[in-house]
C-alpha cells in the first residue's frame, strides 16, 4: 500500500509541472472532486481532464504547500495557488482534502479563500 502523502506529493509535483497526464494518473478512474459546499466539480478522469486542461496551459500556475495534516488515508493541504486572472496574476489560498485508497486519490474536496 502506498503512503497517502507520497501520492499527494506526486499529484502536487505534476500540478506544478503542469503535466496533465501525470496529474490524472494520481486519481482513481472514478474519483470525484467537490467544492466544500458539496458541489460536484468532476466525476472520473475524463471530466477532470476537461476541467483542468485550460488551467494547466497557464504558465503562471503554481501551488505552494503551506501546511499539511495527515490522518489515516486523509491528507489535508493548505496551499497558496498562483495563477493568471483577468486582471493579471493572482494568488489564492485554498484547503484541499484528499482521500487516498490503494495508492490513488478517490475523492478531493476544495475550499477557496
C-alpha positions in Angstrom: 0.0 0.0 0.0 1.2 3.5 -0.8 1.6 6.1 1.9 -1.1 8.8 1.2 1.4 11.6 1.4 3.5 10.2 -1.4 0.5 10.1 -3.6 -0.3 13.7 -2.8 3.3 14.8 -3.3 3.3 13.2 -6.8 0.0 15.0 -7.5 1.3 18.4 -6.4 4.5 17.9 -8.4 2.6 17.1 -11.5 0.3 20.1 -10.9 3.3 22.4 -10.6 4.9 20.9 -13.7 1.5 21.4 -15.5 1.7 17.7 -16.6 -2.0 16.8 -17.0 -1.4 13.1 -17.8 0.9 12.6 -14.7 -1.6 14.6 -12.6 -4.6 12.5 -13.7 -2.6 9.3 -13.0 -2.7 10.1 -9.3 -6.5 9.9 -9.3 -8.6 6.7 -9.4 -10.6 6.3 -12.7 -13.9 7.1 -10.9 -12.5 9.7 -8.5 -14.7 12.7 -7.6 -13.8 16.3 -6.9 -16.1 18.6 -4.9 -16.2 22.2 -3.6 -16.5 22.4 0.1 -20.2 23.1 -0.1 -20.8 19.7 -1.7 -21.0 20.9 -5.4 -19.6 18.2 -7.7 -16.8 19.5 -9.9 -15.9 16.4 -11.7 -16.5 12.6 -11.6 -13.9 10.5 -13.3 -10.7 11.3 -15.1 -12.4 12.4 -18.3 -14.3 15.2 -16.5 -11.2 16.1 -14.5 -9.2 16.3 -17.7 -11.8 18.6 -19.4 -12.0 20.8 -16.3 -8.2 21.2 -15.9 -6.9 21.3 -19.5 -7.1 25.2 -19.7 -5.8 25.6 -16.2 -2.7 23.5 -17.0 -2.0 25.7 -20.0 -1.5 28.7 -17.7 2.3 29.3 -17.4 1.8 31.1 -14.1 0.1 28.1 -12.4 1.9 27.1 -9.3 0.8 25.7 -5.9 2.9 26.2 -2.7 2.2 23.9 0.2 1.8 25.9 3.4 0.8 23.2 5.8 -0.3 19.6 5.8 -2.2 17.4 8.2 -2.4 13.6 7.7 -4.9 11.3 9.4 -5.0 7.8 8.1 -6.0 7.9 4.4 -7.0 11.6 4.5 -4.5 14.3 3.6 -5.4 18.0 4.2 -3.2 20.5 2.4 -3.3 24.3 2.9 -1.9 25.8 -0.3 -1.3 29.1 -2.0 -2.1 28.9 -5.7 -0.7 31.4 -8.1 -2.4 31.7 -11.5 -3.3 34.1 -14.3 -6.5 36.1 -13.8 -8.3 38.7 -16.0 -6.6 41.5 -14.1 -3.1 39.9 -14.1 -1.5 37.3 -11.8 -3.3 36.4 -8.6 -2.7 34.2 -5.6 -5.5 32.5 -3.7 -5.3 30.3 -0.6 -7.2 27.0 -0.6 -7.7 23.9 1.5 -7.6 20.6 -0.3 -8.9 17.5 1.4 -7.8 14.3 -0.3 -8.9 10.7 0.4 -6.3 8.2 -0.8 -7.0 4.5 -1.2 -4.9 1.9 -2.9 -2.3 4.4 -4.0 -4.8 6.7 -5.8 -6.9 9.7 -4.9 -10.5 8.7 -4.7 -12.0 12.0 -3.5 -10.9 15.6 -3.4 -12.7 18.5 -1.8 -11.6 22.1 -2.2 -12.3 25.3 -0.3 -11.1 28.6 -1.7 -10.2 31.6 0.4 
